[in-house]
């Protein structure tokens, strides 16, 4: 049984901490960061679907470090190369990295950019503070109590 003496007291000391300066980057820096992941994703999409899309503009990205892998969610725009005046379409991709090996797990076309309704993160806990657009119909790791695919 522990005995607490009244002669001594513990006090927590409050130290004033300076707020961390939020790192901001330019649009070009963001696009340069997202581009290699978007290129991997669109190559994967073309191979799986038999289509010919090319990257138009990288979008936003979010990272989540899990116990077994690093998960990245990103969005970007692309258009078909074999169609004249093809509209830009918006895509979502999920990539994982395990032991320095990057793998595209999901790449979904969410429709034409000019007709796209903003879905935000659609319940993705990894992207709560990021502007990555997610597909309305799920199919991606969304975090929460455990690692699961929201399908």
Phi, psi and omega per residue, in radians:
X1 nan 2.284 -3.110
X2 -1.479 2.422 3.110
X3 -1.963 2.257 3.130
X4 -1.813 2.181 -3.139
X5 -1.546 2.423 3.108
X6 -1.351 -0.195 -3.078
X7 -1.343 -0.329 -3.140
X8 -2.162 2.477 3.080
X9 -2.324 2.642 3.102
X10 -1.775 2.381 3.088
X11 -2.203 2.433 3.020
X12 -1.567 2.445 3.107
X13 -1.747 2.309 3.124
X14 -1.678 2.077 3.077
X15 -1.783 2.391 3.096
X16 -1.339 2.134 3.122
X17 -1.888 2.492 3.098
X18 -1.419 2.431 3.101
X19 -1.118 2.472 3.113
X20 -1.214 2.411 3.106
X21 -1.320 2.174 -3.118
X22 -1.280 2.283 -3.141
X23 -1.404 2.218 3.072
X24 -2.045 2.655 3.107
X25 -2.322 2.804 3.125
X26 -1.316 2.883 3.089
X27 -1.049 -0.702 3.126
X28 -1.091 -0.758 3.119
X29 -1.095 -0.719 3.107
X30 -1.093 -0.820 3.135
X31 -1.079 -0.684 3.112
X32 -1.120 -0.602 3.105
X33 -1.222 -0.745 -3.043
X34 -1.397 -0.522 -3.003
X35 -0.875 -0.876 -3.097
X36 -1.086 -0.607 3.115
X37 -1.234 -0.711 3.114
X38 -1.139 -0.673 3.111
X39 -1.117 -0.735 3.081
X40 -1.076 -0.750 -3.093
X41 -1.153 -0.766 -3.100
X42 -1.232 -0.577 3.051
X43 -1.114 -0.755 3.085
X44 -1.048 -0.820 -3.121
X45 -1.068 -0.798 3.134
X46 -1.069 -0.726 -3.127
X47 -1.160 -0.755 -3.095
X48 -1.247 -0.701 -3.039
X49 -1.683 -0.226 -3.107
X50 1.306 0.356 3.130
X51 -1.764 3.033 3.125
X52 -2.236 1.553 3.065
X53 -1.836 2.638 3.001
X54 -2.195 2.581 -3.134
X55 -1.167 2.292 3.055
X56 -1.755 -0.935 -3.093
X57 -2.610 2.172 3.018
X58 -1.151 2.648 -3.126
X59 -1.981 -2.159 -3.094
X60 -1.821 2.824 -3.134
X61 -2.483 2.604 3.034
X62 -2.397 2.588 -3.122
X63 -2.125 2.560 3.013
X64 -2.432 2.155 3.116
X65 -1.610 1.999 3.127
X66 -1.821 3.053 -3.092
X67 -1.127 -0.537 -3.067
X68 -1.953 -0.211 -3.090
X69 -2.825 2.947 2.996
X70 -1.823 2.172 -3.132
X71 -1.821 2.375 3.059
X72 -2.173 2.319 2.985
X73 -1.976 2.392 3.119
X74 -2.598 2.796 3.006
X75 -2.235 2.792 -3.116
X76 -2.908 2.912 3.055
X77 -1.972 2.595 3.130
X78 -2.602 2.856 3.054
X79 -2.493 2.739 -3.129
X80 -1.214 2.437 -3.140
X81 -1.603 -0.313 -3.078
X82 -1.743 0.252 3.122
X83 -2.221 2.159 3.086
X84 -1.114 2.440 3.128
X85 0.927 0.652 3.121
X86 -1.137 2.382 3.120
X87 -1.305 2.705 3.019
X88 -1.251 2.421 3.100
X89 -2.130 2.604 -3.120
X90 -1.738 2.402 -3.081
X91 -2.150 2.666 2.980
X92 -2.079 2.473 3.082
X93 -2.434 2.577 3.031
X94 -2.158 2.196 3.117
X95 -2.164 2.568 3.047
X96 -2.114 2.642 3.045
X97 -2.204 2.153 3.094
X98 -2.277 2.190 -3.133
X99 0.886 0.787 3.099
X100 1.166 0.257 3.085
X101 -1.890 2.077 -3.120
X102 -1.607 2.394 -3.094
X103 -2.417 2.276 3.057
X104 -1.423 2.124 -3.140
X105 -1.710 -0.640 -3.088
X106 -2.491 2.388 2.936
X107 -2.538 2.037 -3.073
X108 -2.200 2.367 2.988
X109 -1.454 2.245 -3.101
X110 -1.845 0.134 3.068
X111 1.975 -3.142 -3.117
X112 -1.151 2.422 -3.105
X113 -1.044 -0.741 -3.081
X114 -1.292 -0.168 3.098
X115 -2.030 0.128 -3.039
X116 -1.302 2.289 3.032
X117 -1.648 2.274 -3.091
X118 -1.137 2.149 3.123
X119 -1.862 -0.183 -3.072
X120 0.977 -2.398 -3.013
X121 -1.596 -0.112 3.092
X122 0.824 0.799 3.064
X123 1.511 0.080 3.139
X124 -1.318 2.017 -3.129
X125 -1.279 -0.366 3.112
X126 -1.256 -0.482 -2.994
X127 -1.947 0.355 -3.073
X128 -1.005 -0.579 -3.090
X129 -1.846 0.295 -3.108
X130 -2.177 2.896 -3.057
X131 -1.795 0.486 -3.135
X132 -1.306 2.178 3.110
X133 -1.390 2.333 -3.108
X134 -2.033 2.623 3.105
X135 -1.155 2.510 -3.120
X136 -1.170 -0.527 -3.060
X137 -1.568 0.244 3.058
X138 1.281 -2.559 -3.137
X139 1.592 0.218 -3.130
X140 -2.260 2.801 3.050
X141 -1.204 2.242 -3.042
X142 -2.044 -0.005 3.124
X143 1.366 -2.729 -3.112
X144 1.769 -2.492 -3.062
X145 -1.125 -0.511 -3.140
X146 -2.703 -3.092 3.115
X147 -1.468 2.015 -3.127
X148 -2.565 2.775 3.043
X149 -1.758 2.244 -3.083
X150 -1.476 1.377 -3.105
X151 -2.065 nan nan
